[in-house]
Amino acid sequence: MDRIKVDGSYVQHSADNQLDRAFVDSVERIAKVLRVQTIAAFVDDDATREAMRSAGVRFVQGYGVHEPEPFDAALGRPREQALPGAADAAIDAPDAVLGNRSAV
């Protein structure tokens, strides 16, 4: 294991909810003991992103970082240059989006 993902239900209100922030802080402290990095999900605004930064969380995901988009668009590829072997149905499926990961 090299990363721990903090569930969005704790992250999304951590900027203004002391209990959620304490949970995020605790996970970050545990991650440091284990020498792994943390990823916070549901970072949807600047206040939450700053709360994660001050907690020491290394990576964030969410609308506050980038809106979901088709995988090929995120890679800057036109649809005609889809990954080799990828089925068109999988590329066009609504759930075929890139996860929003960004270093804080």
Phi, psi and omega in degrees: 000131178236355178214151173238130179262126178272123183300140182300334180296336176267330185282315193298336179245011186293339179290334182230008179237113186298322181293315178297320179295319179297322178296313179300315179301319180295316178298319179297319178296319178297318179299321179295319178298320180280352183058047175235164179267160179246148175234128178254127178268162175064036174275097190254358180205171183295323181297319179290320178299317179293323177298320179291321179298314182289337176281345180096007179294134187273322182234149178228154176227147173145175181298335178289346178260311182190140176289146177300147178210161178303146184306312182297322178296321179295329179273355180078019180261138170293154182303330180294340182254042180298161179305139180302134178084356180281130178286140180302323181298322180291322180292322183275352182294143182298335182271004179270072180238159180280134173293145184270091179249134178208140175289143180283000000 
